[in-house]
Amino acid sequence: MSFGDKILGGLRSIVLIEERVKRLDENLGALKREATSAVADHEKRLIRLETIIELHRPDGTTLRIAPPEGQ
């Protein structure tokens, strides 16, 4: 294998690695968006559960939650 062949082989490897890194970056970006969305959904559900628990206490009292100011 000549020196030129080694250089061309190295360049091909670099190009392939760069393409794989780009694909990995895209996949990680999509995963980040999905994870952020899932966390937001879980947070909304937890808030609803906390509200239900606060509203219906075991002693029979019911709490009234005022809407946020400005609404």
Secondary structure, DSSP 8 states (H G I E B T S, - for coil): --HHHHHHHHHHHHHHHHHHHHHHHHHHHHHHHHHHHHHHHHHHHHHHHHHHHHHB-TTS-B------TT-
